[in-house]
Amino acid sequence: MLQPLAIASAAPSSSSVQAAVTTEPIPKADARKLENQVRLWMDELAKQPSFASWSGAEYAIEPLGPGTHAWYVIITISGKTVGYMIVNATTSGGFELGEYGVGKRPLFDLQTLRVSLERQGVIPSSQQPSFQAERLYVNGLLAAWRIVTSDREILYADAATGDILPADDRSWKLASAHIQQSALFPVSAGLQSHVFRAYRGSSFDIYADLPWLTSPAVSLKQAEQLLKPIEANRPIRYVSELFDQSATFVWGITGFQQWSNHAVYLQLEEPDPEGTGLSYRRYIGLSLLSAFGRFYG
C-alpha cells in the first residue's frame, strides 16, 4: 500500500524522534503500477526458503528523498517487520529492484538508529532523546540518515547500522554525484524474472583474515568467479572505500540470488547493534558492488 506520508514519527514511549519523508505526488496509474510490481517481486522472493515469511505479508511504500526517485518498501506480518525492498524509478518509466533484505531490523530502522546513537554517545540514553532524521538513498552503498540533533548539529549515520559516517552535507553531495554501475552485469532483476539459482552459506568472522591488506583483489570479469567460491562456502570479503577514502566498509559475502535475466544480488550480513546476533541479510546487486569496491577470496 502506498503511504503518502509527510512525517513519520516514532512512538513517544521510545523517543521523540521525527523521520522526515519527502513526498512527491505520484499519479494513481503509476502508483498502481508500482504496487503491482512490488507484489510481483515479493511473491517471487517468497518462494525462497529464507523469504518464506513474505508469503501473504503486508507492505507499505514510502518515497525516499529528496529527489532520488526511489521508494522504500517495508514488509510486515501482523505488525512485525520481516523485510524491506528499495525500488528505483528508471528514465523510461519503469522500475528497478535496487536492493532487498529479510530480518527484524531492515534498512532505515528507527530503533536501530536510536540504539546506535545512544551507544556512540550522540544522544543520551537516560531520557527521551530528541532529534530529526531524514532518509537519504542514492544506492546500496550510499544510504544514510541525515540527523539534526537537539543542538542543531548535522550528522550522517549509516542507514543499516546507525554508525556515524565521516560525512557532511558537502561530502555527501560530492559522493552522490559519482554514481556508476558495472556494464558487465545486469543492474536489476527483470520485471517478470524469477530467482533460478540461490545459495545461503554460513557466517564467518570477516576480520579473522585481512586479505585486502595482503592479497590482490579478484579481477572480476564473470559472475561465476564469485558464485562458485560462494557455493563452495569459501569466505569472500567485499571492501569499499567511500567519502574520498575516509571510510572503509568491509562485508562478508555469505550467499547470493541469481535471477532469470542473470542479475545477481549478493548476500551481505548486518549485525544487530544491540549485540543479539544477526539482525538481517541484505541483498545488493553485483553491478553496483563491483563498481564501488573490490572482492577478496
Short mmCIF file of the C-alpha atoms (twelve columns), coordinates in Angstrom:
data_MODEL
# 
_entry.id   MODEL 
# 
loop_
_atom_site.group_PDB 
_atom_site.id 
_atom_site.type_symbol 
_atom_site.label_atom_id 
_atom_site.label_alt_id 
_atom_site.label_comp_id 
_atom_site.label_asym_id 
_atom_site.label_seq_id 
_atom_site.Cartn_x 
_atom_site.Cartn_y 
_atom_site.Cartn_z 
_atom_site.pdbx_PDB_model_num 
ATOM 1   C CA . MET A 1   0.000  0.000   0.000   1 
ATOM 2   C CA . LEU A 2   1.384  3.379   -0.988  1 
ATOM 3   C CA . GLN A 3   1.758  5.648   2.033   1 
ATOM 4   C CA . PRO A 4   1.526  9.398   1.174   1 
ATOM 5   C CA . LEU A 5   3.008  10.484  4.488   1 
ATOM 6   C CA . ALA A 6   4.813  13.756  5.070   1 
ATOM 7   C CA . ILE A 7   6.178  12.938  8.524   1 
ATOM 8   C CA . ALA A 8   6.591  9.591   10.233  1 
ATOM 9   C CA . SER A 9   7.246  9.822   13.972  1 
ATOM 10  C CA . ALA A 10  8.492  7.215   16.386  1 
ATOM 11  C CA . ALA A 11  6.262  6.264   19.287  1 
ATOM 12  C CA . PRO A 12  6.565  8.729   22.176  1 
ATOM 13  C CA . SER A 13  7.434  5.891   24.544  1 
ATOM 14  C CA . SER A 14  10.644 5.161   22.652  1 
ATOM 15  C CA . SER A 15  11.924 8.640   21.808  1 
ATOM 16  C CA . SER A 16  10.808 11.961  20.391  1 
ATOM 17  C CA . VAL A 17  12.298 11.195  17.007  1 
ATOM 18  C CA . GLN A 18  10.967 12.538  13.745  1 
ATOM 19  C CA . ALA A 19  11.826 10.835  10.473  1 
ATOM 20  C CA . ALA A 20  11.224 13.137  7.556   1 
ATOM 21  C CA . VAL A 21  9.680  11.533  4.492   1 
ATOM 22  C CA . THR A 22  9.843  13.684  1.391   1 
ATOM 23  C CA . THR A 23  6.710  13.115  -0.638  1 
ATOM 24  C CA . GLU A 24  6.299  13.885  -4.315  1 
ATOM 25  C CA . PRO A 25  2.856  13.313  -5.844  1 
ATOM 26  C CA . ILE A 26  2.620  10.169  -7.946  1 
ATOM 27  C CA . PRO A 27  -0.257 9.694   -10.403 1 
ATOM 28  C CA . LYS A 28  -2.744 6.990   -9.439  1 
ATOM 29  C CA . ALA A 29  -1.929 4.926   -12.520 1 
ATOM 30  C CA . ASP A 30  1.785  4.991   -11.697 1 
ATOM 31  C CA . ALA A 31  1.059  4.185   -8.057  1 
ATOM 32  C CA . ARG A 32  -0.914 1.110   -9.074  1 
ATOM 33  C CA . LYS A 33  1.853  0.073   -11.448 1 
ATOM 34  C CA . LEU A 34  4.391  0.407   -8.646  1 
ATOM 35  C CA . GLU A 35  2.262  -1.581  -6.202  1 
ATOM 36  C CA . ASN A 36  1.769  -4.368  -8.744  1 
ATOM 37  C CA . GLN A 37  5.497  -4.585  -9.397  1 
ATOM 38  C CA . VAL A 38  6.298  -4.673  -5.690  1 
ATOM 39  C CA . ARG A 39  3.856  -7.538  -5.223  1 
ATOM 40  C CA . LEU A 40  5.363  -9.470  -8.164  1 
ATOM 41  C CA . TRP A 41  8.864  -9.255  -6.683  1 
ATOM 42  C CA . MET A 42  7.586  -10.060 -3.191  1 
ATOM 43  C CA . ASP A 43  5.749  -13.160 -4.399  1 
ATOM 44  C CA . GLU A 44  8.811  -14.369 -6.295  1 
ATOM 45  C CA . LEU A 45  11.139 -13.883 -3.334  1 
ATOM 46  C CA . ALA A 46  8.638  -15.604 -1.020  1 
ATOM 47  C CA . LYS A 47  9.368  -18.837 -2.911  1 
ATOM 48  C CA . GLN A 48  12.865 -18.838 -1.404  1 
ATOM 49  C CA . PRO A 49  13.148 -20.592 1.999   1 
ATOM 50  C CA . SER A 50  14.733 -17.611 3.760   1 
ATOM 51  C CA . PHE A 51  11.957 -15.333 2.455   1 
ATOM 52  C CA . ALA A 52  9.061  -17.681 3.213   1 
ATOM 53  C CA . SER A 53  7.690  -15.190 5.758   1 
ATOM 54  C CA . TRP A 54  6.911  -12.844 2.862   1 
ATOM 55  C CA . SER A 55  4.128  -15.114 1.642   1 
ATOM 56  C CA . GLY A 56  0.907  -13.206 2.269   1 
ATOM 57  C CA . ALA A 57  2.766  -10.390 4.024   1 
ATOM 58  C CA . GLU A 58  1.578  -6.803  4.013   1 
ATOM 59  C CA . TYR A 59  3.645  -3.914  2.748   1 
ATOM 60  C CA . ALA A 60  3.783  -0.131  2.830   1 
ATOM 61  C CA . ILE A 61  5.541  2.066   0.277   1 
ATOM 62  C CA . GLU A 62  7.127  5.383   1.186   1 
ATOM 63  C CA . PRO A 63  9.155  7.679   -1.065  1 
ATOM 64  C CA . LEU A 64  12.859 8.093   -0.416  1 
ATOM 65  C CA . GLY A 65  14.072 11.599  -0.857  1 
ATOM 66  C CA . PRO A 66  14.711 14.214  -1.601  1 
ATOM 67  C CA . GLY A 67  14.673 13.892  -5.367  1 
ATOM 68  C CA . THR A 68  16.005 10.340  -5.611  1 
ATOM 69  C CA . HIS A 69  13.025 8.818   -7.440  1 
ATOM 70  C CA . ALA A 70  13.083 5.740   -5.251  1 
ATOM 71  C CA . TRP A 71  10.719 4.069   -2.807  1 
ATOM 72  C CA . TYR A 72  11.222 2.287   0.499   1 
ATOM 73  C CA . VAL A 73  9.026  -0.798  0.876   1 
ATOM 74  C CA . ILE A 74  8.645  -2.102  4.425   1 
ATOM 75  C CA . ILE A 75  7.219  -5.624  4.651   1 
ATOM 76  C CA . THR A 76  5.340  -6.783  7.744   1 
ATOM 77  C CA . ILE A 77  3.280  -9.631  9.159   1 
ATOM 78  C CA . SER A 78  0.877  -8.817  11.998  1 
ATOM 79  C CA . GLY A 79  2.696  -5.532  12.517  1 
ATOM 80  C CA . LYS A 80  6.141  -7.151  12.791  1 
ATOM 81  C CA . THR A 81  8.810  -6.274  10.262  1 
ATOM 82  C CA . VAL A 82  10.098 -9.190  8.187   1 
ATOM 83  C CA . GLY A 83  11.964 -7.391  5.417   1 
ATOM 84  C CA . TYR A 84  12.260 -4.490  3.001   1 
ATOM 85  C CA . MET A 85  12.875 -3.556  -0.622  1 
ATOM 86  C CA . ILE A 86  14.211 -0.465  -2.350  1 
ATOM 87  C CA . VAL A 87  12.622 0.215   -5.732  1 
ATOM 88  C CA . ASN A 88  14.116 2.758   -8.126  1 
ATOM 89  C CA . ALA A 89  12.391 4.555   -10.979 1 
ATOM 90  C CA . THR A 90  14.006 4.326   -14.409 1 
ATOM 91  C CA . THR A 91  14.220 7.065   -17.013 1 
ATOM 92  C CA . SER A 92  11.928 5.020   -19.272 1 
ATOM 93  C CA . GLY A 93  9.143  4.988   -16.697 1 
ATOM 94  C CA . GLY A 94  9.787  1.509   -15.364 1 
ATOM 95  C CA . PHE A 95  11.209 0.187   -12.107 1 
ATOM 96  C CA . GLU A 96  14.403 -1.427  -10.844 1 
ATOM 97  C CA . LEU A 97  14.822 -3.608  -7.783  1 
ATOM 98  C CA . GLY A 98  17.605 -1.673  -6.105  1 
ATOM 99  C CA . GLU A 99  18.099 -3.969  -3.123  1 
ATOM 100 C CA . TYR A 100 16.163 -6.057  -0.646  1 
ATOM 101 C CA . GLY A 101 16.596 -7.820  2.659   1 
ATOM 102 C CA . VAL A 102 14.998 -10.079 5.215   1 
ATOM 103 C CA . GLY A 103 15.080 -9.839  9.004   1 
ATOM 104 C CA . LYS A 104 13.797 -7.938  12.009  1 
ATOM 105 C CA . ARG A 105 15.888 -4.764  11.610  1 
ATOM 106 C CA . PRO A 106 15.783 -3.570  7.996   1 
ATOM 107 C CA . LEU A 107 17.463 -0.633  6.369   1 
ATOM 108 C CA . PHE A 108 16.307 2.725   7.797   1 
ATOM 109 C CA . ASP A 109 15.000 1.213   11.032  1 
ATOM 110 C CA . LEU A 110 14.415 3.941   13.640  1 
ATOM 111 C CA . GLN A 111 15.000 1.637   16.595  1 
ATOM 112 C CA . THR A 112 18.358 0.563   15.171  1 
ATOM 113 C CA . LEU A 113 19.293 4.210   14.690  1 
ATOM 114 C CA . ARG A 114 18.293 5.196   18.231  1 
ATOM 115 C CA . VAL A 115 20.203 2.316   19.854  1 
ATOM 116 C CA . SER A 116 23.293 3.026   17.770  1 
ATOM 117 C CA . LEU A 117 23.276 6.765   18.524  1 
ATOM 118 C CA . GLU A 118 22.959 6.036   22.242  1 
ATOM 119 C CA . ARG A 119 25.872 3.597   22.057  1 
ATOM 120 C CA . GLN A 120 28.021 6.192   20.303  1 
ATOM 121 C CA . GLY A 121 27.133 8.897   22.824  1 
ATOM 122 C CA . VAL A 122 25.387 11.086  20.264  1 
ATOM 123 C CA . ILE A 123 22.130 11.107  22.228  1 
ATOM 124 C CA . PRO A 124 21.529 10.389  25.931  1 
ATOM 125 C CA . SER A 125 20.083 7.055   26.986  1 
ATOM 126 C CA . SER A 126 18.808 8.301   30.351  1 
ATOM 127 C CA . GLN A 127 15.979 10.326  28.857  1 
ATOM 128 C CA . GLN A 128 13.864 10.513  25.746  1 
ATOM 129 C CA . PRO A 129 16.211 11.835  23.043  1 
ATOM 130 C CA . SER A 130 15.022 14.376  20.516  1 
ATOM 131 C CA . PHE A 131 16.419 14.645  17.015  1 
ATOM 132 C CA . GLN A 132 15.314 14.763  13.394  1 
ATOM 133 C CA . ALA A 133 16.347 12.092  10.917  1 
ATOM 134 C CA . GLU A 134 15.903 12.251  7.155   1 
ATOM 135 C CA . ARG A 135 16.368 9.187   4.963   1 
ATOM 136 C CA . LEU A 136 18.817 9.668   2.082   1 
ATOM 137 C CA . TYR A 137 19.306 6.968   -0.523  1 
ATOM 138 C CA . VAL A 138 21.497 7.090   -3.603  1 
ATOM 139 C CA . ASN A 139 22.253 3.381   -3.873  1 
ATOM 140 C CA . GLY A 140 23.021 0.407   -1.647  1 
ATOM 141 C CA . LEU A 141 26.382 1.827   -0.583  1 
ATOM 142 C CA . LEU A 142 25.273 5.434   -0.233  1 
ATOM 143 C CA . ALA A 143 22.327 5.072   2.120   1 
ATOM 144 C CA . ALA A 144 22.246 7.228   5.226   1 
ATOM 145 C CA . TRP A 145 20.277 9.118   7.826   1 
ATOM 146 C CA . ARG A 146 20.844 12.873  7.833   1 
ATOM 147 C CA . ILE A 147 20.492 13.741  11.507  1 
ATOM 148 C CA . VAL A 148 19.865 17.110  13.091  1 
ATOM 149 C CA . THR A 149 20.440 16.904  16.843  1 
ATOM 150 C CA . SER A 150 18.686 18.974  19.504  1 
ATOM 151 C CA . ASP A 151 21.584 21.459  19.435  1 
ATOM 152 C CA . ARG A 152 21.321 21.697  15.600  1 
ATOM 153 C CA . GLU A 153 24.430 19.659  14.849  1 
ATOM 154 C CA . ILE A 154 24.225 17.863  11.490  1 
ATOM 155 C CA . LEU A 155 25.486 14.287  11.343  1 
ATOM 156 C CA . TYR A 156 25.286 11.440  8.852   1 
ATOM 157 C CA . ALA A 157 24.657 7.885   10.044  1 
ATOM 158 C CA . ASP A 158 24.772 4.630   8.118   1 
ATOM 159 C CA . ALA A 159 21.246 3.527   7.161   1 
ATOM 160 C CA . ALA A 160 21.915 -0.086  8.131   1 
ATOM 161 C CA . THR A 161 23.903 0.179   11.365  1 
ATOM 162 C CA . GLY A 162 23.362 3.743   12.565  1 
ATOM 163 C CA . ASP A 163 27.131 4.245   12.818  1 
ATOM 164 C CA . ILE A 164 28.214 7.861   12.357  1 
ATOM 165 C CA . LEU A 165 29.841 8.414   8.965   1 
ATOM 166 C CA . PRO A 166 32.757 10.765  8.196   1 
ATOM 167 C CA . ALA A 167 30.452 12.839  6.020   1 
ATOM 168 C CA . ASP A 168 28.808 16.233  5.958   1 
ATOM 169 C CA . ASP A 169 26.466 17.940  3.509   1 
ATOM 170 C CA . ARG A 170 29.317 18.772  1.138   1 
ATOM 171 C CA . SER A 171 30.953 15.336  1.072   1 
ATOM 172 C CA . TRP A 172 27.586 13.609  0.735   1 
ATOM 173 C CA . LYS A 173 26.749 15.767  -2.275  1 
ATOM 174 C CA . LEU A 174 30.120 15.009  -3.864  1 
ATOM 175 C CA . ALA A 175 29.782 11.259  -3.275  1 
ATOM 176 C CA . SER A 176 26.252 11.275  -4.650  1 
ATOM 177 C CA . ALA A 177 27.411 12.945  -7.860  1 
ATOM 178 C CA . HIS A 178 29.579 9.975   -8.834  1 
ATOM 179 C CA . ILE A 179 27.028 7.255   -9.490  1 
ATOM 180 C CA . GLN A 180 28.003 4.311   -11.609 1 
ATOM 181 C CA . GLN A 181 27.182 0.678   -12.289 1 
ATOM 182 C CA . SER A 182 29.308 -2.006  -13.891 1 
ATOM 183 C CA . ALA A 183 28.327 -2.669  -17.501 1 
ATOM 184 C CA . LEU A 184 29.448 -6.295  -17.077 1 
ATOM 185 C CA . PHE A 185 26.378 -7.324  -15.090 1 
ATOM 186 C CA . PRO A 186 22.615 -6.645  -15.256 1 
ATOM 187 C CA . VAL A 187 21.602 -3.765  -12.993 1 
ATOM 188 C CA . SER A 188 18.303 -5.184  -11.734 1 
ATOM 189 C CA . ALA A 189 16.080 -8.212  -11.622 1 
ATOM 190 C CA . GLY A 190 13.697 -8.095  -14.560 1 
ATOM 191 C CA . LEU A 191 10.110 -7.008  -14.139 1 
ATOM 192 C CA . GLN A 192 8.884  -10.557 -14.796 1 
ATOM 193 C CA . SER A 193 12.020 -12.539 -13.949 1 
ATOM 194 C CA . HIS A 194 12.348 -15.192 -11.272 1 
ATOM 195 C CA . VAL A 195 15.077 -16.488 -8.979  1 
ATOM 196 C CA . PHE A 196 16.537 -19.597 -10.617 1 
ATOM 197 C CA . ARG A 197 19.712 -20.084 -8.571  1 
ATOM 198 C CA . ALA A 198 20.374 -19.263 -4.940  1 
ATOM 199 C CA . TYR A 199 22.760 -20.160 -2.158  1 
ATOM 200 C CA . ARG A 200 22.890 -19.248 1.502   1 
ATOM 201 C CA . GLY A 201 26.119 -20.127 3.284   1 
ATOM 202 C CA . SER A 202 27.493 -19.848 6.791   1 
ATOM 203 C CA . SER A 203 28.563 -16.695 8.576   1 
ATOM 204 C CA . PHE A 204 32.261 -16.130 9.195   1 
ATOM 205 C CA . ASP A 205 34.480 -13.654 11.018  1 
ATOM 206 C CA . ILE A 206 35.394 -11.109 8.370   1 
ATOM 207 C CA . TYR A 207 38.377 -9.921  10.428  1 
ATOM 208 C CA . ALA A 208 39.868 -13.382 11.032  1 
ATOM 209 C CA . ASP A 209 41.945 -12.662 7.921   1 
ATOM 210 C CA . LEU A 210 42.647 -9.348  6.226   1 
ATOM 211 C CA . PRO A 211 43.182 -10.267 2.559   1 
ATOM 212 C CA . TRP A 212 42.524 -6.713  1.376   1 
ATOM 213 C CA . LEU A 213 45.801 -5.773  3.091   1 
ATOM 214 C CA . THR A 214 47.858 -8.749  1.922   1 
ATOM 215 C CA . SER A 215 46.444 -10.068 -1.352  1 
ATOM 216 C CA . PRO A 216 45.306 -8.704  -4.702  1 
ATOM 217 C CA . ALA A 217 41.597 -8.347  -5.338  1 
ATOM 218 C CA . VAL A 218 39.696 -10.677 -7.627  1 
ATOM 219 C CA . SER A 219 39.937 -9.447  -11.217 1 
ATOM 220 C CA . LEU A 220 36.228 -9.807  -11.774 1 
ATOM 221 C CA . LYS A 221 35.091 -10.467 -15.334 1 
ATOM 222 C CA . GLN A 222 32.309 -13.013 -14.822 1 
ATOM 223 C CA . ALA A 223 29.839 -13.595 -12.012 1 
ATOM 224 C CA . GLU A 224 30.941 -17.239 -11.766 1 
ATOM 225 C CA . GLN A 225 34.266 -16.070 -10.345 1 
ATOM 226 C CA . LEU A 226 32.308 -15.247 -7.182  1 
ATOM 227 C CA . LEU A 227 29.329 -17.587 -7.327  1 
ATOM 228 C CA . LYS A 228 31.315 -20.827 -7.466  1 
ATOM 229 C CA . PRO A 229 33.520 -19.986 -4.429  1 
ATOM 230 C CA . ILE A 230 30.441 -18.836 -2.512  1 
ATOM 231 C CA . GLU A 231 28.681 -22.131 -3.288  1 
ATOM 232 C CA . ALA A 232 31.807 -23.911 -2.028  1 
ATOM 233 C CA . ASN A 233 31.379 -21.959 1.233   1 
ATOM 234 C CA . ARG A 234 34.717 -20.228 0.793   1 
ATOM 235 C CA . PRO A 235 34.908 -16.845 2.560   1 
ATOM 236 C CA . ILE A 236 34.578 -13.881 0.224   1 
ATOM 237 C CA . ARG A 237 35.050 -10.363 1.545   1 
ATOM 238 C CA . TYR A 238 33.902 -7.167  -0.084  1 
ATOM 239 C CA . VAL A 239 35.706 -3.877  0.603   1 
ATOM 240 C CA . SER A 240 34.595 -0.396  -0.417  1 
ATOM 241 C CA . GLU A 241 36.204 2.953   0.381   1 
ATOM 242 C CA . LEU A 242 33.824 5.899   0.351   1 
ATOM 243 C CA . PHE A 243 33.810 9.622   1.090   1 
ATOM 244 C CA . ASP A 244 37.168 10.306  -0.528  1 
ATOM 245 C CA . GLN A 245 38.562 7.093   1.012   1 
ATOM 246 C CA . SER A 246 37.931 8.344   4.538   1 
ATOM 247 C CA . ALA A 247 35.651 5.402   5.360   1 
ATOM 248 C CA . THR A 248 36.345 1.724   4.675   1 
ATOM 249 C CA . PHE A 249 33.460 -0.742  4.694   1 
ATOM 250 C CA . VAL A 250 34.051 -4.493  4.888   1 
ATOM 251 C CA . TRP A 251 31.351 -7.143  4.475   1 
ATOM 252 C CA . GLY A 252 31.366 -10.903 4.340   1 
ATOM 253 C CA . ILE A 253 29.546 -12.322 1.310   1 
ATOM 254 C CA . THR A 254 27.653 -15.384 2.501   1 
ATOM 255 C CA . GLY A 255 25.246 -16.113 -0.317  1 
ATOM 256 C CA . PHE A 256 23.562 -14.882 -3.468  1 
ATOM 257 C CA . GLN A 257 20.425 -14.966 -5.567  1 
ATOM 258 C CA . GLN A 258 20.630 -15.058 -9.345  1 
ATOM 259 C CA . TRP A 259 17.572 -14.052 -11.339 1 
ATOM 260 C CA . SER A 260 16.485 -15.387 -14.718 1 
ATOM 261 C CA . ASN A 261 17.756 -12.268 -16.507 1 
ATOM 262 C CA . HIS A 262 21.163 -13.096 -14.914 1 
ATOM 263 C CA . ALA A 263 21.063 -10.225 -12.433 1 
ATOM 264 C CA . VAL A 264 22.973 -11.275 -9.306  1 
ATOM 265 C CA . TYR A 265 22.300 -9.976  -5.809  1 
ATOM 266 C CA . LEU A 266 24.953 -10.824 -3.232  1 
ATOM 267 C CA . GLN A 267 24.022 -11.521 0.382   1 
ATOM 268 C CA . LEU A 268 25.656 -9.245  2.944   1 
ATOM 269 C CA . GLU A 269 25.008 -9.759  6.628   1 
ATOM 270 C CA . GLU A 270 24.407 -6.873  9.018   1 
ATOM 271 C CA . PRO A 271 24.854 -7.298  12.805  1 
ATOM 272 C CA . ASP A 272 22.295 -6.281  15.406  1 
ATOM 273 C CA . PRO A 273 23.521 -3.082  17.147  1 
ATOM 274 C CA . GLU A 274 22.087 -4.409  20.423  1 
ATOM 275 C CA . GLY A 275 24.527 -7.316  20.273  1 
ATOM 276 C CA . THR A 276 21.934 -10.060 19.950  1 
ATOM 277 C CA . GLY A 277 23.456 -11.581 16.822  1 
ATOM 278 C CA . LEU A 278 22.460 -11.332 13.184  1 
ATOM 279 C CA . SER A 279 19.966 -8.575  12.505  1 
ATOM 280 C CA . TYR A 280 19.150 -9.193  8.853   1 
ATOM 281 C CA . ARG A 281 20.518 -10.253 5.495   1 
ATOM 282 C CA . ARG A 282 20.867 -7.619  2.846   1 
ATOM 283 C CA . TYR A 283 20.965 -8.324  -0.902  1 
ATOM 284 C CA . ILE A 284 22.735 -5.770  -3.123  1 
ATOM 285 C CA . GLY A 285 23.341 -6.053  -6.865  1 
ATOM 286 C CA . LEU A 286 26.697 -7.256  -8.164  1 
ATOM 287 C CA . SER A 287 26.579 -4.496  -10.777 1 
ATOM 288 C CA . LEU A 288 26.710 -1.844  -8.055  1 
ATOM 289 C CA . LEU A 289 29.136 -3.617  -5.725  1 
ATOM 290 C CA . SER A 290 31.686 -4.314  -8.455  1 
ATOM 291 C CA . ALA A 291 31.687 -0.639  -9.462  1 
ATOM 292 C CA . PHE A 292 32.210 0.703   -5.929  1 
ATOM 293 C CA . GLY A 293 34.641 -1.774  -4.395  1 
ATOM 294 C CA . ARG A 294 36.702 -4.959  -4.610  1 
ATOM 295 C CA . PHE A 295 36.271 -8.625  -3.739  1 
ATOM 296 C CA . TYR A 296 38.848 -10.742 -1.941  1 
ATOM 297 C CA . GLY A 297 38.931 -14.535 -1.732  1 
# 
